[in-house]
Amino acid sequence: MRPQQGRSRRAQQPDRVRRIGVLMILAADDPEGHARLAAFTQGLQGLGWTVGHNVQIDYRWGAGDADRTHKYAAELVALAPDAILASGTSTVAPLQRVTRTVPIVFVQVTDPVGAGYVVPLSLLGRADEVIE
């Protein structure tokens, strides 16, 4: 299968399978978690990424257990993914403790600025400013 015309150029690279780690706060048998991941996979497919063809996804389910979440964060980083999807507020900090180089994309996180996961936009420079 070839990605559709106009899709991301990166999705069209057939020579390398990309790897995505997913750390869920929910339990592996949670139907809501599976529905969210189905939507995620469908979104990837719409961008030309097909599981088993040009992307591999490694899932870990923290089930609300802090020790398990920390363990799985380290496991996912050890797999050397291209990016990690963190689902839930309590999944981000364990990932940030074990990596500062793998991009972490997070969803369903309350107050990421207050938690220190990201800097406030007010501290970032404006695009129209010239830095000398």
C-alpha positions in Angstrom: 0.0 0.0 0.0 1.3 3.4 -0.9 0.4 6.5 1.1 -2.1 8.7 -0.7 -0.9 11.7 -2.7 -0.3 14.8 -0.6 0.4 12.8 2.6 3.4 13.4 4.8 6.7 12.8 3.0 8.0 11.1 6.2 5.2 8.5 5.9 6.3 7.7 2.4 9.8 6.4 3.5 9.5 2.6 2.9 13.0 1.8 3.9 12.6 2.3 7.6 9.9 1.1 10.0 9.2 3.8 12.6 8.5 2.8 16.2 6.0 4.5 18.5 5.7 3.7 22.2 2.4 4.1 23.9 2.0 4.4 27.7 -1.6 4.2 28.8 -2.7 5.0 32.3 -5.7 2.5 31.9 -5.7 -1.2 32.3 -5.1 -3.5 29.3 -8.7 -4.7 29.4 -10.3 -1.2 29.6 -12.7 -0.8 26.6 -12.2 3.0 26.6 -8.5 2.6 26.3 -8.9 0.3 23.3 -11.3 2.7 21.7 -8.8 5.5 22.1 -6.0 3.5 20.6 -8.3 2.4 17.7 -8.8 6.1 16.9 -5.1 6.8 17.2 -4.3 3.9 14.8 -7.0 5.1 12.4 -5.5 8.6 12.5 -2.1 7.2 11.6 -3.5 5.3 8.7 -5.1 8.4 7.4 -1.6 9.9 7.3 -0.1 6.9 5.5 1.2 5.0 8.5 0.2 1.4 8.5 1.0 -0.9 11.5 3.1 -3.8 10.3 4.1 -2.0 7.2 5.9 1.3 8.0 5.2 1.7 11.7 5.4 -0.5 14.8 3.5 0.4 18.0 4.6 -0.9 21.4 1.8 -0.7 24.0 2.2 -0.6 27.8 -0.7 -0.4 30.2 0.0 1.2 33.6 -3.5 0.3 35.0 -3.3 3.2 37.5 -0.3 1.6 39.3 2.6 4.1 39.8 5.3 1.3 40.0 4.1 -0.4 36.9 3.9 2.9 35.0 7.5 3.7 36.0 8.6 0.2 34.9 6.8 0.5 31.6 8.2 4.0 30.9 11.7 2.6 31.2 10.8 -0.4 29.0 9.4 1.8 26.3 12.4 4.1 26.2 14.8 1.1 26.1 13.0 0.0 22.8 14.4 3.2 21.2 11.1 4.5 19.8 10.9 7.5 17.5 8.2 9.0 19.7 6.1 8.1 22.7 2.4 8.8 23.2 1.6 9.3 26.9 -2.0 9.0 27.8 -2.9 10.4 31.2 -1.3 12.9 33.6 0.6 10.3 35.6 2.3 8.8 32.6 4.3 11.9 31.6 6.6 12.4 34.6 7.9 8.8 34.6 8.7 9.2 30.9 10.5 12.5 31.4 12.6 10.9 34.1 14.0 8.3 31.8 14.4 10.3 28.6 15.0 13.9 27.4 15.7 12.9 23.9 12.7 10.8 22.8 9.8 13.1 21.9 6.8 12.6 24.2 3.4 13.5 22.9 0.8 13.6 25.6 -3.0 13.6 25.8 -5.5 13.8 28.6 -3.1 15.7 30.8 -4.5 18.4 33.1 -2.4 21.5 33.6 0.9 20.5 31.8 2.4 24.0 32.6 1.6 23.7 36.3 3.0 20.2 36.4 6.2 21.4 34.8 5.9 19.2 31.7 6.1 22.2 29.3 7.1 25.9 29.6 4.4 28.6 29.4 3.9 30.1 26.0 4.6 33.5 27.5 8.2 32.4 28.1 8.7 31.5 24.4 9.9 34.1 22.0 7.6 35.5 19.4 8.0 34.3 15.8 8.3 37.8 14.5 11.1 38.8 17.0 14.7 39.0 15.9 17.2 37.3 18.2 20.6 39.0 18.2 
